[in-house]
Amino acid sequence: MDEAALKARRVKVGSWISIRVVLLSGMGEEFEQPPGRVMVASNGHMLARLAGAIDQAFGRWDISHLHAFRFEDGTTFMPGGSEFDANVRDSKRTRLASLGLETGATFEYVFDLGDNWLHACTVEAADVDPWKEWGEPPPGPVPVWGWGALPDQCGRTTPDD
């Protein structure tokens, strides 16, 4: 193994987490058998990058919609934050490490604030080895496991819808 590969392999295991993301509802519909994904992310990744990875993992193609993360303490994170509400912070400037996420922590992710695609997120492990899960430390959050049928974000069932 060359020196760069050895250096990359020294990534701290405790600096990576796995998050179970389950799609509960969207477009006014609750899912009887909700699809889900397990994501792996570094504590150094930004919260907005996790949003993008979740959207990709759930097959979203029109990503121009706003997202929001909601935490149990009432704090919300959105792109740009809010100059009017101190409880709404900027997801593009917030590293996962600053959230102090530990195993068992829960929060919500909402994609498209109009159609309200609601995801329940649970930290499954706070000591993930990215080499074991992904083969190397990925440059951003990535899905490593998944299940269930993914609904079309606009409710389309045919190309003509």
GULO-950319 format. One record per residue (C-alpha): residue number from 1; x, y, z. Coordinates in Angstrom, 2 decimals. Example, Ala and Ser with C-alpha at 12.3 -4.5 7.8 and 13.67 -1.06 7.14 Angstrom:
2
+-----+---------+---------+---------+
! seq !      xx !      yy !      zz !
+-----+---------+---------+---------+
!   1 !   12.30 !   -4.50 !    7.80 !
!   2 !   13.67 !   -1.06 !    7.14 !
+-----+---------+---------+---------+
% end
This chain:
161
+-----+---------+---------+---------+
! seq !      xx !      yy !      zz !
+-----+---------+---------+---------+
!   1 !    0.00 !    0.00 !    0.00 !
!   2 !    1.39 !    3.45 !   -0.88 !
!   3 !    1.74 !    6.26 !    1.68 !
!   4 !   -1.43 !    8.10 !    0.57 !
!   5 !   -3.48 !    4.93 !    0.96 !
!   6 !   -2.03 !    4.29 !    4.41 !
!   7 !   -2.76 !    7.87 !    5.47 !
!   8 !   -6.34 !    7.61 !    4.21 !
!   9 !   -6.82 !    4.35 !    6.08 !
!  10 !   -5.98 !    6.08 !    9.37 !
!  11 !   -9.41 !    7.73 !    9.35 !
!  12 !  -10.81 !    7.64 !   12.86 !
!  13 !  -13.56 !    5.06 !   13.12 !
!  14 !  -15.39 !    7.19 !   15.70 !
!  15 !  -15.63 !   10.09 !   13.30 !
!  16 !  -18.15 !    8.24 !   11.10 !
!  17 !  -21.80 !    7.50 !   11.82 !
!  18 !  -24.55 !    5.42 !   10.25 !
!  19 !  -28.05 !    6.83 !   10.03 !
!  20 !  -31.22 !    4.85 !    9.31 !
!  21 !  -33.51 !    7.02 !    7.16 !
!  22 !  -37.13 !    5.87 !    6.71 !
!  23 !  -39.59 !    7.66 !    4.41 !
!  24 !  -42.79 !    7.93 !    6.43 !
!  25 !  -45.01 !   10.08 !    4.24 !
!  26 !  -45.21 !   12.47 !    1.32 !
!  27 !  -47.79 !   14.23 !   -0.87 !
!  28 !  -50.42 !   13.63 !    1.82 !
!  29 !  -49.88 !    9.85 !    1.86 !
!  30 !  -48.51 !    7.77 !    4.75 !
!  31 !  -46.66 !    4.64 !    3.72 !
!  32 !  -47.85 !    1.31 !    5.11 !
!  33 !  -44.50 !   -0.30 !    4.26 !
!  34 !  -42.10 !    2.65 !    4.28 !
!  35 !  -38.91 !    2.43 !    2.23 !
!  36 !  -35.63 !    3.16 !    3.93 !
!  37 !  -31.91 !    3.57 !    3.51 !
!  38 !  -28.91 !    3.36 !    5.82 !
!  39 !  -26.50 !    6.23 !    5.22 !
!  40 !  -22.86 !    6.49 !    6.28 !
!  41 !  -21.47 !    9.97 !    6.90 !
!  42 !  -18.42 !   11.59 !    8.43 !
!  43 !  -18.87 !   13.96 !   11.32 !
!  44 !  -16.96 !   16.41 !    9.09 !
!  45 !  -19.66 !   16.43 !    6.40 !
!  46 !  -22.10 !   19.31 !    6.22 !
!  47 !  -25.76 !   18.69 !    7.02 !
!  48 !  -26.76 !   19.98 !    3.55 !
!  49 !  -24.57 !   17.26 !    1.97 !
!  50 !  -26.47 !   14.67 !    3.99 !
!  51 !  -29.70 !   16.14 !    2.59 !
!  52 !  -28.39 !   15.79 !   -0.96 !
!  53 !  -27.28 !   12.21 !   -0.35 !
!  54 !  -30.68 !   11.28 !    1.12 !
!  55 !  -32.43 !   12.84 !   -1.87 !
!  56 !  -30.26 !   10.88 !   -4.26 !
!  57 !  -30.73 !    7.65 !   -2.28 !
!  58 !  -34.51 !    8.10 !   -2.51 !
!  59 !  -34.41 !    8.63 !   -6.28 !
!  60 !  -35.20 !   12.33 !   -6.39 !
!  61 !  -34.46 !   14.01 !   -9.68 !
!  62 !  -35.90 !   17.52 !   -9.16 !
!  63 !  -33.75 !   18.70 !   -6.30 !
!  64 !  -34.65 !   22.40 !   -6.57 !
!  65 !  -36.99 !   22.09 !   -3.57 !
!  66 !  -36.07 !   23.25 !   -0.07 !
!  67 !  -35.19 !   20.82 !    2.68 !
!  68 !  -35.33 !   21.02 !    6.46 !
!  69 !  -33.88 !   19.00 !    9.32 !
!  70 !  -35.77 !   19.18 !   12.62 !
!  71 !  -34.22 !   18.16 !   15.94 !
!  72 !  -35.85 !   17.32 !   19.26 !
!  73 !  -34.63 !   20.55 !   20.87 !
!  74 !  -36.68 !   22.58 !   18.36 !
!  75 !  -33.75 !   23.58 !   16.18 !
!  76 !  -34.35 !   23.49 !   12.43 !
!  77 !  -31.70 !   23.57 !    9.72 !
!  78 !  -32.39 !   24.83 !    6.19 !
!  79 !  -30.17 !   26.17 !    3.39 !
!  80 !  -29.29 !   29.73 !    4.39 !
!  81 !  -30.98 !   29.52 !    7.80 !
!  82 !  -33.29 !   32.38 !    8.75 !
!  83 !  -32.55 !   35.96 !    9.69 !
!  84 !  -35.95 !   36.12 !   11.42 !
!  85 !  -35.83 !   32.98 !   13.57 !
!  86 !  -32.75 !   32.08 !   15.65 !
!  87 !  -33.96 !   28.46 !   15.85 !
!  88 !  -33.53 !   28.06 !   12.06 !
!  89 !  -29.86 !   27.58 !   11.21 !
!  90 !  -27.94 !   27.12 !    7.97 !
!  91 !  -27.61 !   23.46 !    6.88 !
!  92 !  -24.86 !   24.46 !    4.43 !
!  93 !  -22.66 !   25.69 !    7.30 !
!  94 !  -23.41 !   23.02 !    9.90 !
!  95 !  -21.11 !   20.02 !   10.29 !
!  96 !  -22.58 !   16.82 !   11.66 !
!  97 !  -19.94 !   16.92 !   14.42 !
!  98 !  -21.46 !   20.12 !   15.82 !
!  99 !  -24.76 !   18.30 !   16.42 !
! 100 !  -23.27 !   15.82 !   18.90 !
! 101 !  -25.11 !   12.90 !   17.33 !
! 102 !  -24.79 !    9.70 !   19.34 !
! 103 !  -26.20 !    6.22 !   18.84 !
! 104 !  -29.98 !    6.35 !   19.25 !
! 105 !  -30.34 !   10.07 !   18.44 !
! 106 !  -33.40 !   10.85 !   16.31 !
! 107 !  -34.35 !   13.73 !   14.04 !
! 108 !  -36.56 !   14.44 !   11.01 !
! 109 !  -35.66 !   15.30 !    7.46 !
! 110 !  -38.23 !   16.92 !    5.16 !
! 111 !  -37.69 !   17.22 !    1.42 !
! 112 !  -39.90 !   19.63 !   -0.54 !
! 113 !  -41.71 !   21.72 !    2.03 !
! 114 !  -44.82 !   21.77 !   -0.21 !
! 115 !  -45.17 !   18.00 !   -0.75 !
! 116 !  -43.67 !   17.34 !    2.69 !
! 117 !  -41.66 !   14.13 !    2.14 !
! 118 !  -41.10 !   13.27 !    5.81 !
! 119 !  -38.21 !   10.99 !    6.85 !
! 120 !  -37.50 !    9.63 !   10.33 !
! 121 !  -33.74 !    9.52 !   10.95 !
! 122 !  -32.05 !    7.48 !   13.68 !
! 123 !  -28.32 !    7.27 !   14.37 !
! 124 !  -27.64 !    3.52 !   14.36 !
! 125 !  -23.96 !    3.71 !   15.25 !
! 126 !  -21.53 !    6.49 !   16.10 !
! 127 !  -18.37 !    4.48 !   15.50 !
! 128 !  -18.61 !    3.26 !   11.91 !
! 129 !  -15.57 !    2.08 !    9.97 !
! 130 !  -15.88 !    3.57 !    6.44 !
! 131 !  -13.44 !    0.96 !    5.10 !
! 132 !  -15.76 !   -1.83 !    6.19 !
! 133 !  -18.98 !   -0.11 !    5.05 !
! 134 !  -17.87 !    1.48 !    1.76 !
! 135 !  -14.40 !    0.13 !    0.92 !
! 136 !  -12.79 !    3.50 !    1.64 !
! 137 !  -13.83 !    6.81 !    3.20 !
! 138 !  -16.39 !    8.27 !    0.75 !
! 139 !  -16.12 !   11.99 !   -0.15 !
! 140 !  -19.65 !   12.63 !    1.10 !
! 141 !  -22.52 !   10.83 !    2.81 !
! 142 !  -23.54 !    7.65 !    0.96 !
! 143 !  -26.23 !    4.97 !    1.21 !
! 144 !  -24.90 !    1.53 !    2.13 !
! 145 !  -28.14 !   -0.41 !    2.50 !
! 146 !  -31.76 !   -0.01 !    1.47 !
! 147 !  -35.20 !   -1.56 !    1.15 !
! 148 !  -38.65 !   -0.85 !   -0.21 !
! 149 !  -40.20 !    0.65 !   -3.32 !
! 150 !  -39.48 !    4.33 !   -3.87 !
! 151 !  -42.41 !    6.57 !   -4.82 !
! 152 !  -41.98 !    9.10 !   -7.62 !
! 153 !  -41.53 !   12.53 !   -6.08 !
! 154 !  -44.34 !   13.95 !   -8.27 !
! 155 !  -46.65 !   10.93 !   -7.97 !
! 156 !  -46.14 !    9.86 !  -11.59 !
! 157 !  -46.74 !    6.25 !  -12.52 !
! 158 !  -46.24 !    6.45 !  -16.32 !
! 159 !  -44.04 !    8.58 !  -18.63 !
! 160 !  -47.17 !   10.47 !  -19.79 !
! 161 !  -48.32 !   11.57 !  -16.30 !
+-----+---------+---------+---------+
% end
